[in-house]
């Protein structure tokens, strides 16, 4: 099966470049299933019902989340019960929703199962259960069910946490991709049968500060006085997607696609196989 993953969709510009390009990319590269982190997809903070509908109509099959998942709390409560939307599974127990979904995916070889896991790191994040111990239980349970194809969106601030996740679950999880920083890393690799990328980077405005207008971030670092971050009304945007081929639970190949709004060309980076 071929899986695509898009990270940190930021506001309308992110949704727009996906709407204009994803279905075409999905068809051209024969991608069976697309996962996307949508916690910043509506106005830069959280996800609304309308925002989720737009993304799902644009070719995304499953939406994951992070520390901003509940910024639009009322809408998110509905989405977690009615749509293909996840939130980090290691939020404190008793919270509505889940961060694990087992999907039946139509591929050229027939129906195949894929487990998608959404977890959140510890450093600089809201209160969550230990993601590493949590992942041990989740992965063991999936393997007991004979589910081998597993994709993990690890929403974390620290690059070290993401790297630790790879070292712990290499050869047990098919692919691990980091989200949250909005800055793409150049370390796409397949290590011990696991595709790995520290951070996919944002899909949205690229000519500012992590997809937001630069005025308030500059004000904050120069005066100590912050304000509300705003997504620009117009900007130069980018779509970034990790694509992974999974065979019997193992990543066989992977590449990253970058689509710039003002360039018809797709920029492709192949994974290093270590």
ABEGO torsion letter per residue (X at the ends): XBBBBBBGBBEAAAAAAAAAAAAAAAAAAGBABBBBBAAAABGGBEBBAAAAAAAAAAGBABBBBBAAAAABAAAAAAAAAABBBBBBAABBBGBBEBABBBBBBBBAAEBBBBBBBBBBBABGBBBBBBAAAAAAAAAAAAAAAGBABBBBBBBBABAAAAAAAAAAABGABABBBBBGAGBBBBABBBBGGBBBBABAEBBEBAABBGGBBAAAAAAAAAAGBBEBBBBBABBBBBBBBBBBBBBGGBBABBBBBBBBAABABBBBBBBBBX
